[in-house]
Amino acid sequence: MKTTDLLRTGTRNAFRSKTRTILTVLSLFVGAFTLTLTTALGAGVSDYVTKQVSSLGSQDVLLVQRAATAAGSGPQKYDPSAGGTSAGSAGAPSPLGASGGTLSETDLETIRGIEGVDRVAPVQQVAVDWIAHDGGDKYQLTINATSSITKSDLAAGAQLDQESSANQLVLPQDYVQPLGFASDDAAVGTDVTLGLTDAKGQAQTVTAHIVGVARTSLLATGAGANNALIDALSSSQRAGLNSRAGYQVAIAYVAGEPTAQRIDDLKHALTDEGFTGQTVEDQLGTIQTVINGIIGVLNAFAIVALIAAAFGIVNTLFMSVQERTREIGLMKAMGMSSRRVFALFSTEAIVIGFLGSVLGVVVAMLLGTGISAVAAAGPLASLPGLTLLLFQPQAIVFVILAIMLIAFLAGVLPARRAARQNPIDSLRYE
C-alpha cells in the first residue's frame, strides 16, 4: 500500500462510525477552542504591555532610591541618617513606590561619583489641585513624576522638550473635551492654568503650554510636564520655605552605551553605596509576571480538556480495532506489514486530531475577532492600541500541531495492538 493510499484509507476509516468520530472530534474541539483563546489573550495583553514599555523610551536611566532596611515586626526605631519618608512628598504618596527614605544633596553627590553614572537628576514631587482653560471649569489633575524619562503615547502634538525654558505640558486625552477643546489637535498650542496650594496653605497658579495630547496608558498616569514646568510648580509649592526637602527618587543616567552588563554593574555599585537602582522595565516586570501567571492557569484548563479528549481517542480506536479484527487479519494475510497496520490506525488518530484542532481554531478566531472588536469599542475604548485577543500565525500552527501530536500519542496503544495481531487468529475471530 502506497503512502497516498494509506492516507486516503486512514481518512475514510476514521468516519466508519460517524457518531463516535464526531463526538471524539467535538471533545478535541473544546480543548482546541479554549487553548486558542487563552493563547490569543496572552499574546494580546503581552503585545500591549510590550508596546507600552517600548513607548516609554529612556533605556539609559535608572530610578535610584535609598535601599529599604529590613524591618521586623512592630514599630522600628528612627534612624536620622536614613532621611525621612515624608519630606518632599507634598502630601502625596510617591508614584514610584520609594520606601527607603529620602535622598539628600549629599546622597546625590555620592551617586554622581559612582563609576558608570553620567549625571543625576532628582525627581521632584509636585501636587497640582486643578487645571482649567480660559476661565472654564476646574478639573483635578495629577502630574506624572517620571515625565522627564518617559515618552507619551501621543494622539496629537509633540513630546516634551526637557531642555526648553517654557512650561510645557502633555495633556491626557480624556481632559480634551471637558476643558472645552473641539479635538486633540485643537488643544495643542494653547495655554492652561494649573492651580496648587503652597506650604503656607495659600493658593498659587502656574501657566503651562500644551505641546501634546497623550492617549490613556496602562503604565503611566497623569499629565506630562517638562523640567521647566516641574521647577515652576515646585517653586510655587515651596513658597515661604528657605530650604529644599529631600527627594524620594533620583534619575541616574548611564554613561556610554546602556548595555545589559553595564547596567547590571551599575546596579551592584549602587547597592554597595546603600541605594537601589531599577530600570523602567524592572518596575514593570511584575505586571508581565502576573499576566503570564493568569494565562498559565487558563491554559491549564485547556490542557485538562485535551487530556480528556485523548482518552476519547483511545476508546474510539480500541473499539475500531475490535470491530475490524477480521479485516486486520485479512490485510496481514495479504501481505500488509505490521508497520503499515500501525501507520494506518495512527493516521486515523491524526485525522481526528487535525479535524478537532482546525475546527476549534477556526471557531475561536471567528468568535474572538468579534469579541475583540466589541471590547475595543466598549469597555476597552479607554485603552487604544489594545487588541484583547491577538491571533498570531505561529501560535495557531502550534496549537494545531500540538493537538495532532496528542492525538497521535493517544492512538499509539490501539495501533500497536492492531499491528501485533496474529492474522490466523484474527481471521477466526467472531
N, C-alpha and C positions, 0 to 999 in steps of 0.2 A: 504494500500500500504506500503510495507516494505521500509526501508531506501535505500537499494540497488536498488529497483525498482524505487524509487524516483529519485535517482541519474542518473540511466540509462535513464529514461523517460525525465528528465530535459535536459540531454545532447543531446538526439535525437531531442527534441523540439526546441533547440537552433538553429538547422540547417534546420528548416522547410522552412524558407525564406533565402536561402543560400546567395543571393546577399546582402540583408540587413545586415545579420550577418557578412559577410566578410568585408563589409565597416566599420561596428562598430568595429570589431577586428582590422582593419588597423588603425583606429583612436587611439585606445589604444596602438597599436604597436609604433606609433610615440612618444607618451609620455614615454613609457617604454624604448624605444631605447635612447631617449635623457637623461632621468634620469639615466640610467645605465652608459652612457658615462661620464656624469658630475660627478657622484659619483666615478667612477673609476679614473677620472682625479684628483679629490680632494684627493683620497686615495694615488695615485701615488706620487703626489707632497709632500703631508704631510709625507709620508713614507721616501722620500728622505731627507726632511728637518730634520726629527727626527734622521735619521742615521747620518747626518752631525753634528747635535748638540751633539749626544752621542759620536761621534768620537773626539769631541773637548776635552773631558775629563775635569779634574780640576774643580770638583764640589765644592771645598772648597775655592774658591777665589772670591774676589770682586774687580771690577775695580773702583778705587776711584779717584775722581776729585773734584775740588772746585765747590761748588754749584753756578750755574749761578744766578746772581742778576736779579730781574725783571726789564726789560727795557721798557721805554716808547717810544713815537715817537720822532724822531730826535736824534741828537748827545747826548751822555751821558758823564757826567764828569768823568775824570780819577780818580780812587782810587788807590793810590800807594800801599796800604796794600793788595790789591787783587791780586797783581802779574801781570805780562804781559801776553799777549796772543801769543806773537811771540817768546819769549825766549825758546830756546831749541828745536825749531821746525826744525832747519836745512834747513829752506827754504821750507819745505814740509808740507802740511796740515796733521793734526793728523788723522790717520785712525780710531781712537776710538771716534772721534767726541767731544773732550773736548772743552767746551765753557765758562767755568767759570774762566779762568786764570790759571797760572801755580802753581805748588806746590813747596814750598821751603823746605830746610832741616828742618826748624822749623816745617813746616806742617807735614813732615814725622814723626818727633818725636811725634807730637801730636797724629797722627794716631796710632803709636805704643803703646801709652799709653792708648788707648781705650780698655775697657774690652771686651774680646772676640776675639781680634786680636792677632794672634800668631807671625807673622812677616810681614814686609812691604818691598816690592822691587819696586823701581821706574822703570817706563818704559822709556828707553832711545830711543829717536827718532834718527834714522840714515838714511842717504840718500846715496845710492850707485849709481854711474853713470853707471857702466858696469860690465859685467862678461865675462871672457874668459878662455879657456882651452888650455894649451900647445902652447901658442903663436898664437892661431887661431883668428877668427873674434870676435869682441866685440859686446855684446848684452846688451841692457838696462835691469836693474833688480831692483826690489823693495824688501824690507825686511818686512816680516810680523811682526808688532810691538808686537803682542801677542804670539809670538813663545814660550815664557817661560811658558805659562799657557795652551797652547793647544797642541793637538796631531794631527799629519798629517795623512791623509788617504793614507797610503804607498802603492806604487806599487812595491817597492823593497827596501831592506836595513832595517835600524832600526830607532827608534825615537831618537831625540836629547837627549844627556846626559847633563843636566844643571849643573851638578857638575864637569864635565870634564874641564881640563885646555886647551884642544885642541880646536882650532877654528873649530866648526862643522857647517855644512850647510845641509839642506834638500832642494834638487833641485826640482823645479816644473817640471812635466813630459814633458811639451811642450818645455823645453830647452834641452832635451837629444840629439835629432838629430842635431839641429843647432850647438851645441857645439862639434859635431864630435863623439859622443858615438854611438856604434852599437846597444846598448839596455839599458834598465833601469839598469839591473844588472851590465853592463859594466861600468856605471857611478859611481856606489858605490865603495868607497875606493880610489878614485882619488882626486887630488888637483886641485883647480881652483883659478884664481886670480880675486879679486874684486877691482875695481877702484873707487875712490871718490875724491872729492875736499874739502880741508880743509878750515878753517876760513880765511886764508890768500889768498885763491884762488889758492893754489898750488896742483898739482896732487899727490895723495897718492895711494898706493896699499896695500892690505892685502891678505894673502893666507889663503884659507879655505879648509877644508877636507870634501868631500861629504860623509855623512853617510846614506843617504836615498834619494829616489825619490818619490815625492808625486803626487797623482792624482789631477786633477783640482777639486777645491771645490767651491761650490756656496757661502760659508760663510767665506772663508779665502783665501786671495790672497797674492801672493809674496812668496819668499823663506823663509824657516825657519832658524833661527840662534840661537845657544845656548848662554848662558850668556857670555862665554869667547869671542866669536866672536863679540857679541854686544859691549862688553867693548873695544875690539881692534879697531873696526870701530869708536866707539865714541871718543876714544883717538886720532886716526888719524884725525878725523873730527875737533876736538878742538885744533889741533896743533897750538901753539902760544898763546893760551888763558890760563891765570892763574887761572881762576875761572870757575866753572861749572854753567851753566844756570839752571833755574828751570825745573821742569818736568810737562808735561801736565797731565799725568795719573800715578797712582801708583797701585800696586797689593797688596791687603791686604789678607793674608791667615787666614782663620778662625781657631781658636783654638778648638781642640776637634772635635767631630762628627759634620759635617756640616748639622744639621737638619734644616728644614724649619723655625722653631721657632727661632733657634739660629741666622740664617742668617737675619731674619726679625728684631730681636733685635739689631743686629749689624748695620743694615741699619739706624735704628732710632737713634742709638748712633752717627753715622757718621753725620747724618743730624743736630743733636744738636750742633755739633762742626763746622758746616759750610761746610760740604762735602756731596757728594752724592756717594752712592755705588750701583753698579749693578753687577749681575752675568752675565755670558755669555748668559744664557738663556733669561734674561731680555732684553738684547740688541737685541736678535734675535726674540723676541716675536712679533715685528711689522711685520716681514716677514710673520709669520703664520697668523696674523690678516688680512693682505692684501689677502693672498691666500684664506682664509675662506670667505672673502667678495666676491671675484670673483666667487668662486664655488657656493656661495649662490645665486648670480644673475643668473648664468646658470641654477641652479636647479629651479629657479622661472619660467623660460621659459618652463621647462618640466612639472611643475605643472599646468601651464596655459593650456598646451596641454591635460593633463589628465582631467581637468575640462571640456574642450570642448568635450572630448570623453565621459564623464559621461552623458552629455545631449544626446549624441547619443544613449547610452544605454537606457535612459528613453524613448526616442522616439521609439526605436525598440520594447521594451516590451509593451508600451502602444498600439502600433499597433497590437502586437501579442495578447494582451488581447481582443481588439476589434474584431479581426478576429476569435477568438476562444470562443466567448461568449456562444454560444450554447453548445460547448464542456465542458466549465466550469460548466454550468448548469447541464449537464448530469452527470458529475463526482460528483457534490454535491448531485444530486438526488439519486445516487447510494451509498451514504454514506460517501463520502470523506469529511473530516472536513475542515473548513476554514483554520486551521493551516497548513494542508497538502497542500492545494492550494497555500497558501502563500509560503511555502517551495519549491514547485515545480517551481514557477516563480523566486524565489530568486536563486534557483540552476541554472536556465538558465543564470541569470546575472553573477553569479560567474564563470560559464563555459566560458562565453565570456571574462570576465576579465582575467581568467587563460590563455586562448589561446593568447590573445593580449600581456600579460606580458611576457610569455615564449618566444613567437616569437621575441619580441623586445629585450629581454635579450640575446637570442642566437645570433641574428644577430649583436648586439652591441659587444658581446665578440669576435666573429669571425673577424669583421672589426677592432675592437680596438686592438686586438693582432697583426694584420698585420701593423696597423699604428704605434704601439709602436716599432715593430721590424725595420721598415723603419726609424723612427725618431732616434732610438738608433744608427743605422749605418750611419746616415746622419747628420742632423742639431744638434742633441744632443750627438754626438760622444764625445764631449769635457767634458761631464758630466757623467762619468761612474758610474754605480750604480743607475741611474735614470730610473725607469720604468714609462713612461709617463701615461699609463693607467693601473692601478693595479686593477684587478677584485678580490675582496675579497668575499669568500663564504657567509659570514654573510650579506654583502651588497646586494648580488644578491638575497638572500632569502627575505631580507627586501623589495626590490623593487617589487618582485612578490606578496608578501603578501599585501603590501600597495595598489597595483593596484586592487587586488582581493577585498580588503575591499572597495575601491572606487566604484567598480562595484556593490558590494552588496548594498551599500548605495543608489546608483543610481537606483537600481531595487526595493527598498522598496516601493516606491509610486505605481508603476504599480502592484506589487504583492499584496499590500494591497487592491487596487481597485478590483483585481480579487477575493480575499478572501471574500470581502464584498458583492459580487453579490448574488442576490436572485435567487435560482435555477429555480423557476417558471417563473420569468420574463426573465431569460436567455434563457430558452427553447423556449420562444415565440419570441425571437429576430430574426429579418430577416436581 
